Amino acid sequence: MSIANILREWFHTAPDSSKPQSNGEKILHDSFAHLQNFVEHDIAQMSAGVDDKSFRDKQKGLQGIEWLHAQKSKEPHYQSALQEIKVLYNWWVDLRSKRTDAWKDVDVDTMYSQFKQEWLQTTEDKNSEYKDYMDKCRYAEKLQTLYNSEDTKMLLRLIQIRNYL
C-alpha cells in the first residue's frame, strides 16, 4: 500500500486536489445558493418594490425578512421559518465563509511527499518530527470533521424550512 493510501485511511478529510468536489459538497453549496438567491433576489425585490429581474441586494433582502416577520397576521410556523431563513443565510454568507482552512498548517499539495517511509517503522515518542507532522494532521482532521458536522446540521435545518422559500 502506498504512503498516500495509508495517509488517506488515517485522515479521510484531507483534501485531494486530484479529485473534484464531492456530490455532498455540491448539494450543500447548491442548496445554500438557492437560499442566498431567495434572500438577495426574491425578498430583496419585494422589499425594494422593484421588478428588475437582475436586482440583488443583501440589505434589502434582510430588511424584507424583518418586514415580513413584523406582519403578525402570518401563521406562527411561517414566522419561525423567517427567523430560520435569516439565521441560515447569515451563517452561510457571513460565518461559514470566515472559517479557517482546517488543513492550513499542513501543505496538502506535498502532504504525501512530506511523510517519510521510515516513519512507518517508528513511533511518535521516538521521533519528534513524525509526532509534529501527525499532530498537525490530527488537528486538521478533527477541525474538518467539526466543520462537516456543522455543515450537515445547517443543511438539515435548511431542508426543514424549504417549503417556506
C-alpha positions in Angstrom: 0.0 0.0 0.0 1.3 3.4 -0.9 2.0 6.1 1.7 -0.7 8.3 0.1 -3.2 5.5 0.6 -2.1 4.9 4.2 -2.5 8.6 5.0 -5.9 8.8 3.3 -7.0 5.9 5.6 -5.8 7.8 8.7 -7.1 11.2 7.6 -10.1 10.8 5.4 -10.9 14.6 5.4 -7.5 15.6 3.9 -8.2 17.4 0.6 -7.2 15.7 -2.6 -6.6 18.2 -5.3 -6.8 15.5 -8.0 -10.5 14.8 -7.1 -13.3 17.1 -8.0 -15.8 18.5 -5.4 -17.8 15.7 -3.9 -21.5 15.3 -4.6 -22.2 16.1 -0.9 -20.3 19.4 -1.2 -22.2 20.2 -4.4 -25.5 19.5 -2.6 -24.5 21.8 0.2 -23.4 24.6 -2.0 -26.3 24.4 -4.4 -28.8 24.3 -1.6 -27.4 27.3 0.1 -27.0 29.1 -3.2 -30.8 28.8 -3.6 -31.3 30.2 -0.1 -28.9 33.1 -0.8 -30.7 33.8 -4.1 -34.1 33.7 -2.3 -33.0 36.4 0.2 -30.8 38.6 -2.1 -33.1 38.4 -5.1 -36.7 37.4 -4.4 -37.2 39.0 -1.0 -34.9 42.0 -1.9 -37.0 42.7 -5.0 -40.2 42.5 -2.9 -38.8 44.7 -0.2 -37.5 47.3 -2.6 -40.6 47.2 -4.8 -38.5 46.5 -7.9 -39.5 44.4 -10.9 -35.9 44.4 -12.3 -35.0 40.7 -12.6 -31.3 41.4 -12.2 -31.8 43.3 -9.0 -29.9 41.8 -6.0 -29.3 43.3 -2.6 -28.3 41.7 0.7 -29.5 44.5 2.9 -32.9 44.8 1.2 -33.3 41.1 1.5 -32.6 41.1 5.2 -34.9 44.1 5.6 -37.6 42.3 3.7 -37.3 39.3 6.1 -37.7 41.7 9.1 -40.7 43.4 7.5 -42.4 40.0 6.7 -41.7 38.9 10.3 -43.3 42.1 11.6 -46.5 41.2 9.9 -48.1 39.4 12.9 -51.0 38.1 10.8 -48.8 35.4 9.4 -49.0 31.9 10.9 -46.6 31.0 13.7 -44.8 28.4 11.5 -44.2 31.0 8.8 -42.9 33.5 11.4 -40.4 31.0 12.8 -39.3 29.9 9.3 -38.5 33.5 8.5 -36.2 33.7 11.5 -34.6 30.4 10.5 -34.1 31.7 7.0 -32.3 34.7 8.4 -30.1 32.6 10.7 -29.2 30.1 7.9 -28.5 33.0 5.5 -26.2 34.8 7.9 -24.4 31.6 8.7 -23.8 30.8 5.1 -22.8 34.3 3.9 -21.0 35.7 7.0 -19.9 33.0 9.4 -19.1 29.9 7.3 -17.1 32.0 4.8 -14.8 33.1 7.6 -13.7 29.7 8.7 -10.1 29.0 8.7 -8.9 26.2 6.5 -8.6 23.1 8.6 -5.6 21.9 6.7 -3.8 25.3 6.6 -0.9 24.0 8.7 -0.3 21.0 6.5 0.8 21.6 3.0 -1.7 19.4 1.4 -0.1 19.5 -2.1 3.1 18.0 -0.6 1.5 16.2 2.3 2.2 12.7 1.0 5.7 13.5 -0.1 6.4 15.1 3.3 5.6 11.8 5.0 8.7 9.7 5.3 8.7 6.0 4.7 10.9 5.4 7.8 8.1 6.8 10.0 6.1 3.7 9.3 8.7 1.8 11.4 8.8 4.1 14.4 6.5 5.7 17.0 5.8 9.3 17.8 7.5 9.2 21.1 10.8 8.2 19.4 10.6 10.8 16.5 9.6 14.4 17.2 9.4 15.3 13.6 6.9 12.5 13.0 4.9 13.5 16.1 4.7 17.1 14.9 3.5 16.0 11.5 0.9 13.7 12.9 -0.3 16.3 15.5 -0.9 18.8 12.7 -2.8 16.2 10.7 -4.9 15.0 13.6 -5.8 18.6 14.5 -6.8 19.3 10.9 -8.8 16.1 10.7 -10.7 17.0 13.9 -11.4 20.5 12.8 -12.6 19.4 9.3 -14.8 16.8 11.0 -16.4 19.5 13.1 -16.9 21.7 10.0 -18.5 18.8 8.2 -20.8 18.1 11.1 -21.9 21.8 11.3 -22.5 21.8 7.5 -24.7 18.8 7.8 -26.7 20.3 10.7 -27.2 23.5 8.8 -28.3 21.7 5.7 -30.8 19.7 7.7 -32.2 22.9 9.1 -32.5 24.3 5.6 -34.4 21.2 4.5 -36.8 21.7 7.3 -37.8 25.2 6.1 -37.6 24.5 2.3 -41.3 24.9 1.8 -41.2 28.5 3.0 -38.7 29.6 0.3 
